[in-house]
Each structure stands twice: as structure tokens, then as C-alpha cells.
Amino acid sequence: MFLWPILIVALIVYLFTVKDEIGTQKKDTPMDILKKRYASGEISKEEFEEMKKDLE
């Protein structure tokens, strides 16, 4: 009987902790996406430089 309230509080704390971790996932910025595209070979250096100038 004494254990139930402790377990319920622990479960609530755990659920809020997991929710916070999910909500704080890093989103890629446009510059991050551009760098990834260049690194993977999707775009040339000239295209990268032009798009980089547009973003800045």
C-alpha cells in the first residue's frame, strides 16, 4: 500500500523526463543541410558557395 504512491510519482517523473528528451531533438539548420549535401556529393563546390552566400 505504501509503495503505490511512490511508484506512481516515479512513473510520472520518468514520463516527463522522456517527453523532454524527445522534444529537444536537434533540428538541422539550412546551413547544416547544405553542408551535408555538399559532403555527400549532391552539389558541386560552386553550387555550395552560391547557396551559402544566399543563406548568409
mmCIF file of the N, C-alpha and C atoms, coordinates in Angstrom:
data_MODEL
# 
_entry.id   MODEL 
# 
loop_
_atom_site.group_PDB 
_atom_site.id 
_atom_site.type_symbol 
_atom_site.label_atom_id 
_atom_site.label_alt_id 
_atom_site.label_comp_id 
_atom_site.label_asym_id 
_atom_site.label_entity_id 
_atom_site.label_seq_id 
_atom_site.pdbx_PDB_ins_code 
_atom_site.Cartn_x 
_atom_site.Cartn_y 
_atom_site.Cartn_z 
_atom_site.occupancy 
_atom_site.B_iso_or_equiv 
_atom_site.pdbx_formal_charge 
_atom_site.auth_seq_id 
_atom_site.auth_comp_id 
_atom_site.auth_asym_id 
_atom_site.auth_atom_id 
_atom_site.pdbx_PDB_model_num 
ATOM 1   N N  . MET A 1 1  ? 0.824  -1.187 0.000   1.00 0.00 ? 1  MET A N  1 
ATOM 2   C CA . MET A 1 1  ? 0.000  0.000  0.000   1.00 0.00 ? 1  MET A CA 1 
ATOM 3   C C  . MET A 1 1  ? 0.876  1.262  0.000   1.00 0.00 ? 1  MET A C  1 
ATOM 4   N N  . PHE A 1 2  ? 1.909  1.271  0.798   1.00 0.00 ? 2  PHE A N  1 
ATOM 5   C CA . PHE A 1 2  ? 2.806  2.409  0.889   1.00 0.00 ? 2  PHE A CA 1 
ATOM 6   C C  . PHE A 1 2  ? 3.631  2.584  -0.398  1.00 0.00 ? 2  PHE A C  1 
ATOM 7   N N  . LEU A 1 3  ? 3.846  1.511  -1.124  1.00 0.00 ? 3  LEU A N  1 
ATOM 8   C CA . LEU A 1 3  ? 4.687  1.531  -2.314  1.00 0.00 ? 3  LEU A CA 1 
ATOM 9   C C  . LEU A 1 3  ? 3.990  2.153  -3.528  1.00 0.00 ? 3  LEU A C  1 
ATOM 10  N N  . TRP A 1 4  ? 2.682  2.055  -3.623  1.00 0.00 ? 4  TRP A N  1 
ATOM 11  C CA . TRP A 1 4  ? 1.944  2.555  -4.788  1.00 0.00 ? 4  TRP A CA 1 
ATOM 12  C C  . TRP A 1 4  ? 2.137  4.045  -5.036  1.00 0.00 ? 4  TRP A C  1 
ATOM 13  N N  . PRO A 1 5  ? 1.986  4.913  -4.054  1.00 0.00 ? 5  PRO A N  1 
ATOM 14  C CA . PRO A 1 5  ? 2.195  6.349  -4.330  1.00 0.00 ? 5  PRO A CA 1 
ATOM 15  C C  . PRO A 1 5  ? 3.619  6.653  -4.818  1.00 0.00 ? 5  PRO A C  1 
ATOM 16  N N  . ILE A 1 6  ? 4.591  5.957  -4.273  1.00 0.00 ? 6  ILE A N  1 
ATOM 17  C CA . ILE A 1 6  ? 5.977  6.161  -4.698  1.00 0.00 ? 6  ILE A CA 1 
ATOM 18  C C  . ILE A 1 6  ? 6.158  5.726  -6.147  1.00 0.00 ? 6  ILE A C  1 
ATOM 19  N N  . LEU A 1 7  ? 5.580  4.592  -6.500  1.00 0.00 ? 7  LEU A N  1 
ATOM 20  C CA . LEU A 1 7  ? 5.679  4.108  -7.877  1.00 0.00 ? 7  LEU A CA 1 
ATOM 21  C C  . LEU A 1 7  ? 4.974  5.050  -8.850  1.00 0.00 ? 7  LEU A C  1 
ATOM 22  N N  . ILE A 1 8  ? 3.837  5.576  -8.472  1.00 0.00 ? 8  ILE A N  1 
ATOM 23  C CA . ILE A 1 8  ? 3.096  6.488  -9.346  1.00 0.00 ? 8  ILE A CA 1 
ATOM 24  C C  . ILE A 1 8  ? 3.895  7.776  -9.567  1.00 0.00 ? 8  ILE A C  1 
ATOM 25  N N  . VAL A 1 9  ? 4.455  8.331  -8.504  1.00 0.00 ? 9  VAL A N  1 
ATOM 26  C CA . VAL A 1 9  ? 5.267  9.540  -8.631  1.00 0.00 ? 9  VAL A CA 1 
ATOM 27  C C  . VAL A 1 9  ? 6.498  9.264  -9.499  1.00 0.00 ? 9  VAL A C  1 
ATOM 28  N N  . ALA A 1 10 ? 7.135  8.150  -9.303  1.00 0.00 ? 10 ALA A N  1 
ATOM 29  C CA . ALA A 1 10 ? 8.309  7.788  -10.102 1.00 0.00 ? 10 ALA A CA 1 
ATOM 30  C C  . ALA A 1 10 ? 7.939  7.643  -11.580 1.00 0.00 ? 10 ALA A C  1 
ATOM 31  N N  . LEU A 1 11 ? 6.795  7.056  -11.866 1.00 0.00 ? 11 LEU A N  1 
ATOM 32  C CA . LEU A 1 11 ? 6.334  6.897  -13.244 1.00 0.00 ? 11 LEU A CA 1 
ATOM 33  C C  . LEU A 1 11 ? 6.069  8.262  -13.882 1.00 0.00 ? 11 LEU A C  1 
ATOM 34  N N  . ILE A 1 12 ? 5.436  9.154  -13.164 1.00 0.00 ? 12 ILE A N  1 
ATOM 35  C CA . ILE A 1 12 ? 5.152  10.493 -13.693 1.00 0.00 ? 12 ILE A CA 1 
ATOM 36  C C  . ILE A 1 12 ? 6.447  11.242 -13.989 1.00 0.00 ? 12 ILE A C  1 
ATOM 37  N N  . VAL A 1 13 ? 7.395  11.185 -13.075 1.00 0.00 ? 13 VAL A N  1 
ATOM 38  C CA . VAL A 1 13 ? 8.688  11.844 -13.289 1.00 0.00 ? 13 VAL A CA 1 
ATOM 39  C C  . VAL A 1 13 ? 9.392  11.250 -14.504 1.00 0.00 ? 13 VAL A C  1 
ATOM 40  N N  . TYR A 1 14 ? 9.373  9.945  -14.616 1.00 0.00 ? 14 TYR A N  1 
ATOM 41  C CA . TYR A 1 14 ? 10.005 9.276  -15.761 1.00 0.00 ? 14 TYR A CA 1 
ATOM 42  C C  . TYR A 1 14 ? 9.371  9.716  -17.076 1.00 0.00 ? 14 TYR A C  1 
ATOM 43  N N  . LEU A 1 15 ? 8.044  9.750  -17.126 1.00 0.00 ? 15 LEU A N  1 
ATOM 44  C CA . LEU A 1 15 ? 7.356  10.131 -18.359 1.00 0.00 ? 15 LEU A CA 1 
ATOM 45  C C  . LEU A 1 15 ? 7.670  11.565 -18.759 1.00 0.00 ? 15 LEU A C  1 
ATOM 46  N N  . PHE A 1 16 ? 7.743  12.485 -17.805 1.00 0.00 ? 16 PHE A N  1 
ATOM 47  C CA . PHE A 1 16 ? 8.096  13.858 -18.129 1.00 0.00 ? 16 PHE A CA 1 
ATOM 48  C C  . PHE A 1 16 ? 9.542  13.964 -18.597 1.00 0.00 ? 16 PHE A C  1 
ATOM 49  N N  . THR A 1 17 ? 10.418 13.173 -18.043 1.00 0.00 ? 17 THR A N  1 
ATOM 50  C CA . THR A 1 17 ? 11.812 13.177 -18.457 1.00 0.00 ? 17 THR A CA 1 
ATOM 51  C C  . THR A 1 17 ? 11.949 12.683 -19.884 1.00 0.00 ? 17 THR A C  1 
ATOM 52  N N  . VAL A 1 18 ? 11.291 11.603 -20.220 1.00 0.00 ? 18 VAL A N  1 
ATOM 53  C CA . VAL A 1 18 ? 11.343 11.056 -21.579 1.00 0.00 ? 18 VAL A CA 1 
ATOM 54  C C  . VAL A 1 18 ? 10.739 12.050 -22.559 1.00 0.00 ? 18 VAL A C  1 
ATOM 55  N N  . LYS A 1 19 ? 9.640  12.672 -22.199 1.00 0.00 ? 19 LYS A N  1 
ATOM 56  C CA . LYS A 1 19 ? 8.997  13.648 -23.078 1.00 0.00 ? 19 LYS A CA 1 
ATOM 57  C C  . LYS A 1 19 ? 9.933  14.809 -23.356 1.00 0.00 ? 19 LYS A C  1 
ATOM 58  N N  . ASP A 1 20 ? 10.637 15.302 -22.353 1.00 0.00 ? 20 ASP A N  1 
ATOM 59  C CA . ASP A 1 20 ? 11.570 16.405 -22.537 1.00 0.00 ? 20 ASP A CA 1 
ATOM 60  C C  . ASP A 1 20 ? 12.709 16.021 -23.473 1.00 0.00 ? 20 ASP A C  1 
ATOM 61  N N  . GLU A 1 21 ? 13.204 14.807 -23.344 1.00 0.00 ? 21 GLU A N  1 
ATOM 62  C CA . GLU A 1 21 ? 14.295 14.360 -24.209 1.00 0.00 ? 21 GLU A CA 1 
ATOM 63  C C  . GLU A 1 21 ? 13.841 14.269 -25.650 1.00 0.00 ? 21 GLU A C  1 
ATOM 64  N N  . ILE A 1 22 ? 12.627 13.829 -25.891 1.00 0.00 ? 22 ILE A N  1 
ATOM 65  C CA . ILE A 1 22 ? 12.099 13.715 -27.246 1.00 0.00 ? 22 ILE A CA 1 
ATOM 66  C C  . ILE A 1 22 ? 11.883 15.097 -27.842 1.00 0.00 ? 22 ILE A C  1 
ATOM 67  N N  . GLY A 1 23 ? 11.396 16.020 -27.057 1.00 0.00 ? 23 GLY A N  1 
ATOM 68  C CA . GLY A 1 23 ? 11.097 17.360 -27.546 1.00 0.00 ? 23 GLY A CA 1 
ATOM 69  C C  . GLY A 1 23 ? 12.315 18.212 -27.826 1.00 0.00 ? 23 GLY A C  1 
ATOM 70  N N  . THR A 1 24 ? 13.478 17.810 -27.352 1.00 0.00 ? 24 THR A N  1 
ATOM 71  C CA . THR A 1 24 ? 14.673 18.632 -27.530 1.00 0.00 ? 24 THR A CA 1 
ATOM 72  C C  . THR A 1 24 ? 15.619 18.072 -28.583 1.00 0.00 ? 24 THR A C  1 
ATOM 73  N N  . GLN A 1 25 ? 15.104 17.331 -29.493 1.00 0.00 ? 25 GLN A N  1 
ATOM 74  C CA . GLN A 1 25 ? 15.950 16.815 -30.549 1.00 0.00 ? 25 GLN A CA 1 
ATOM 75  C C  . GLN A 1 25 ? 16.419 17.973 -31.425 1.00 0.00 ? 25 GLN A C  1 
ATOM 76  N N  . LYS A 1 26 ? 17.678 17.907 -31.834 1.00 0.00 ? 26 LYS A N  1 
ATOM 77  C CA . LYS A 1 26 ? 18.259 18.974 -32.627 1.00 0.00 ? 26 LYS A CA 1 
ATOM 78  C C  . LYS A 1 26 ? 17.689 18.941 -34.039 1.00 0.00 ? 26 LYS A C  1 
ATOM 79  N N  . LYS A 1 27 ? 17.261 20.096 -34.487 1.00 0.00 ? 27 LYS A N  1 
ATOM 80  C CA . LYS A 1 27 ? 16.776 20.236 -35.854 1.00 0.00 ? 27 LYS A CA 1 
ATOM 81  C C  . LYS A 1 27 ? 17.920 20.775 -36.709 1.00 0.00 ? 27 LYS A C  1 
ATOM 82  N N  . ASP A 1 28 ? 18.060 20.236 -37.910 1.00 0.00 ? 28 ASP A N  1 
ATOM 83  C CA . ASP A 1 28 ? 19.106 20.716 -38.801 1.00 0.00 ? 28 ASP A CA 1 
ATOM 84  C C  . ASP A 1 28 ? 18.758 22.098 -39.332 1.00 0.00 ? 28 ASP A C  1 
ATOM 85  N N  . THR A 1 29 ? 19.736 22.979 -39.302 1.00 0.00 ? 29 THR A N  1 
ATOM 86  C CA . THR A 1 29 ? 19.553 24.302 -39.892 1.00 0.00 ? 29 THR A CA 1 
ATOM 87  C C  . THR A 1 29 ? 19.737 24.184 -41.403 1.00 0.00 ? 29 THR A C  1 
ATOM 88  N N  . PRO A 1 30 ? 19.301 25.177 -42.156 1.00 0.00 ? 30 PRO A N  1 
ATOM 89  C CA . PRO A 1 30 ? 19.540 25.128 -43.605 1.00 0.00 ? 30 PRO A CA 1 
ATOM 90  C C  . PRO A 1 30 ? 21.023 24.983 -43.950 1.00 0.00 ? 30 PRO A C  1 
ATOM 91  N N  . MET A 1 31 ? 21.882 25.617 -43.162 1.00 0.00 ? 31 MET A N  1 
ATOM 92  C CA . MET A 1 31 ? 23.326 25.507 -43.419 1.00 0.00 ? 31 MET A CA 1 
ATOM 93  C C  . MET A 1 31 ? 23.819 24.087 -43.165 1.00 0.00 ? 31 MET A C  1 
ATOM 94  N N  . ASP A 1 32 ? 23.299 23.427 -42.131 1.00 0.00 ? 32 ASP A N  1 
ATOM 95  C CA . ASP A 1 32 ? 23.661 22.032 -41.859 1.00 0.00 ? 32 ASP A CA 1 
ATOM 96  C C  . ASP A 1 32 ? 23.266 21.140 -43.035 1.00 0.00 ? 32 ASP A C  1 
ATOM 97  N N  . ILE A 1 33 ? 22.075 21.361 -43.547 1.00 0.00 ? 33 ILE A N  1 
ATOM 98  C CA . ILE A 1 33 ? 21.587 20.564 -44.682 1.00 0.00 ? 33 ILE A CA 1 
ATOM 99  C C  . ILE A 1 33 ? 22.468 20.801 -45.899 1.00 0.00 ? 33 ILE A C  1 
ATOM 100 N N  . LEU A 1 34 ? 22.814 22.066 -46.136 1.00 0.00 ? 34 LEU A N  1 
ATOM 101 C CA . LEU A 1 34 ? 23.669 22.404 -47.271 1.00 0.00 ? 34 LEU A CA 1 
ATOM 102 C C  . LEU A 1 34 ? 25.028 21.720 -47.153 1.00 0.00 ? 34 LEU A C  1 
ATOM 103 N N  . LYS A 1 35 ? 25.613 21.751 -45.957 1.00 0.00 ? 35 LYS A N  1 
ATOM 104 C CA . LYS A 1 35 ? 26.908 21.094 -45.742 1.00 0.00 ? 35 LYS A CA 1 
ATOM 105 C C  . LYS A 1 35 ? 26.828 19.590 -45.967 1.00 0.00 ? 35 LYS A C  1 
ATOM 106 N N  . LYS A 1 36 ? 25.741 18.990 -45.518 1.00 0.00 ? 36 LYS A N  1 
ATOM 107 C CA . LYS A 1 36 ? 25.564 17.544 -45.725 1.00 0.00 ? 36 LYS A CA 1 
ATOM 108 C C  . LYS A 1 36 ? 25.438 17.215 -47.206 1.00 0.00 ? 36 LYS A C  1 
ATOM 109 N N  . ARG A 1 37 ? 24.700 18.045 -47.936 1.00 0.00 ? 37 ARG A N  1 
ATOM 110 C CA . ARG A 1 37 ? 24.540 17.817 -49.373 1.00 0.00 ? 37 ARG A CA 1 
ATOM 111 C C  . ARG A 1 37 ? 25.874 17.932 -50.099 1.00 0.00 ? 37 ARG A C  1 
ATOM 112 N N  . TYR A 1 38 ? 26.680 18.907 -49.707 1.00 0.00 ? 38 TYR A N  1 
ATOM 113 C CA . TYR A 1 38 ? 27.999 19.076 -50.312 1.00 0.00 ? 38 TYR A CA 1 
ATOM 114 C C  . TYR A 1 38 ? 28.907 17.899 -49.959 1.00 0.00 ? 38 TYR A C  1 
ATOM 115 N N  . ALA A 1 39 ? 28.878 17.500 -48.696 1.00 0.00 ? 39 ALA A N  1 
ATOM 116 C CA . ALA A 1 39 ? 29.728 16.394 -48.252 1.00 0.00 ? 39 ALA A CA 1 
ATOM 117 C C  . ALA A 1 39 ? 29.358 15.082 -48.934 1.00 0.00 ? 39 ALA A C  1 
ATOM 118 N N  . SER A 1 40 ? 28.074 14.900 -49.228 1.00 0.00 ? 40 SER A N  1 
ATOM 119 C CA . SER A 1 40 ? 27.653 13.644 -49.863 1.00 0.00 ? 40 SER A CA 1 
ATOM 120 C C  . SER A 1 40 ? 27.825 13.674 -51.381 1.00 0.00 ? 40 SER A C  1 
ATOM 121 N N  . GLY A 1 41 ? 28.222 14.843 -51.923 1.00 0.00 ? 41 GLY A N  1 
ATOM 122 C CA . GLY A 1 41 ? 28.460 14.935 -53.363 1.00 0.00 ? 41 GLY A CA 1 
ATOM 123 C C  . GLY A 1 41 ? 27.225 15.287 -54.173 1.00 0.00 ? 41 GLY A C  1 
ATOM 124 N N  . GLU A 1 42 ? 26.145 15.665 -53.531 1.00 0.00 ? 42 GLU A N  1 
ATOM 125 C CA . GLU A 1 42 ? 24.920 16.029 -54.250 1.00 0.00 ? 42 GLU A CA 1 
ATOM 126 C C  . GLU A 1 42 ? 25.089 17.325 -55.038 1.00 0.00 ? 42 GLU A C  1 
ATOM 127 N N  . ILE A 1 43 ? 25.893 18.238 -54.505 1.00 0.00 ? 43 ILE A N  1 
ATOM 128 C CA . ILE A 1 43 ? 26.094 19.528 -55.161 1.00 0.00 ? 43 ILE A CA 1 
ATOM 129 C C  . ILE A 1 43 ? 27.586 19.795 -55.311 1.00 0.00 ? 43 ILE A C  1 
ATOM 130 N N  . SER A 1 44 ? 27.921 20.619 -56.312 1.00 0.00 ? 44 SER A N  1 
ATOM 131 C CA . SER A 1 44 ? 29.326 20.954 -56.555 1.00 0.00 ? 44 SER A CA 1 
ATOM 132 C C  . SER A 1 44 ? 29.772 22.073 -55.613 1.00 0.00 ? 44 SER A C  1 
ATOM 133 N N  . LYS A 1 45 ? 31.091 22.345 -55.648 1.00 0.00 ? 45 LYS A N  1 
ATOM 134 C CA . LYS A 1 45 ? 31.631 23.400 -54.794 1.00 0.00 ? 45 LYS A CA 1 
ATOM 135 C C  . LYS A 1 45 ? 31.046 24.757 -55.182 1.00 0.00 ? 45 LYS A C  1 
ATOM 136 N N  . GLU A 1 46 ? 30.874 24.979 -56.484 1.00 0.00 ? 46 GLU A N  1 
ATOM 137 C CA . GLU A 1 46 ? 30.317 26.241 -56.952 1.00 0.00 ? 46 GLU A CA 1 
ATOM 138 C C  . GLU A 1 46 ? 28.878 26.411 -56.462 1.00 0.00 ? 46 GLU A C  1 
ATOM 139 N N  . GLU A 1 47 ? 28.094 25.346 -56.557 1.00 0.00 ? 47 GLU A N  1 
ATOM 140 C CA . GLU A 1 47 ? 26.705 25.400 -56.077 1.00 0.00 ? 47 GLU A CA 1 
ATOM 141 C C  . GLU A 1 47 ? 26.667 25.633 -54.567 1.00 0.00 ? 47 GLU A C  1 
ATOM 142 N N  . PHE A 1 48 ? 27.587 24.963 -53.865 1.00 0.00 ? 48 PHE A N  1 
ATOM 143 C CA . PHE A 1 48 ? 27.666 25.136 -52.416 1.00 0.00 ? 48 PHE A CA 1 
ATOM 144 C C  . PHE A 1 48 ? 27.960 26.590 -52.056 1.00 0.00 ? 48 PHE A C  1 
ATOM 145 N N  . GLU A 1 49 ? 28.968 27.167 -52.705 1.00 0.00 ? 49 GLU A N  1 
ATOM 146 C CA . GLU A 1 49 ? 29.363 28.544 -52.403 1.00 0.00 ? 49 GLU A CA 1 
ATOM 147 C C  . GLU A 1 49 ? 28.222 29.518 -52.719 1.00 0.00 ? 49 GLU A C  1 
ATOM 148 N N  . GLU A 1 50 ? 27.538 29.300 -53.828 1.00 0.00 ? 50 GLU A N  1 
ATOM 149 C CA . GLU A 1 50 ? 26.435 30.182 -54.213 1.00 0.00 ? 50 GLU A CA 1 
ATOM 150 C C  . GLU A 1 50 ? 25.279 30.093 -53.205 1.00 0.00 ? 50 GLU A C  1 
ATOM 151 N N  . MET A 1 51 ? 24.923 28.871 -52.833 1.00 0.00 ? 51 MET A N  1 
ATOM 152 C CA . MET A 1 51 ? 23.831 28.682 -51.871 1.00 0.00 ? 51 MET A CA 1 
ATOM 153 C C  . MET A 1 51 ? 24.231 29.200 -50.490 1.00 0.00 ? 51 MET A C  1 
ATOM 154 N N  . LYS A 1 52 ? 25.501 29.022 -50.150 1.00 0.00 ? 52 LYS A N  1 
ATOM 155 C CA . LYS A 1 52 ? 25.988 29.504 -48.854 1.00 0.00 ? 52 LYS A CA 1 
ATOM 156 C C  . LYS A 1 52 ? 25.876 31.028 -48.786 1.00 0.00 ? 52 LYS A C  1 
ATOM 157 N N  . LYS A 1 53 ? 26.230 31.700 -49.894 1.00 0.00 ? 53 LYS A N  1 
ATOM 158 C CA . LYS A 1 53 ? 26.099 33.150 -49.946 1.00 0.00 ? 53 LYS A CA 1 
ATOM 159 C C  . LYS A 1 53 ? 24.637 33.575 -49.794 1.00 0.00 ? 53 LYS A C  1 
ATOM 160 N N  . ASP A 1 54 ? 23.744 32.841 -50.425 1.00 0.00 ? 54 ASP A N  1 
ATOM 161 C CA . ASP A 1 54 ? 22.310 33.153 -50.324 1.00 0.00 ? 54 ASP A CA 1 
ATOM 162 C C  . ASP A 1 54 ? 21.805 33.019 -48.880 1.00 0.00 ? 54 ASP A C  1 
ATOM 163 N N  . LEU A 1 55 ? 22.309 32.006 -48.168 1.00 0.00 ? 55 LEU A N  1 
ATOM 164 C CA . LEU A 1 55 ? 21.853 31.783 -46.803 1.00 0.00 ? 55 LEU A CA 1 
ATOM 165 C C  . LEU A 1 55 ? 22.417 32.805 -45.821 1.00 0.00 ? 55 LEU A C  1 
ATOM 166 N N  . GLU A 1 56 ? 23.584 33.315 -46.116 1.00 0.00 ? 56 GLU A N  1 
ATOM 167 C CA . GLU A 1 56 ? 24.201 34.293 -45.208 1.00 0.00 ? 56 GLU A CA 1 
ATOM 168 C C  . GLU A 1 56 ? 23.633 35.623 -45.508 1.00 0.00 ? 56 GLU A C  1 
# 
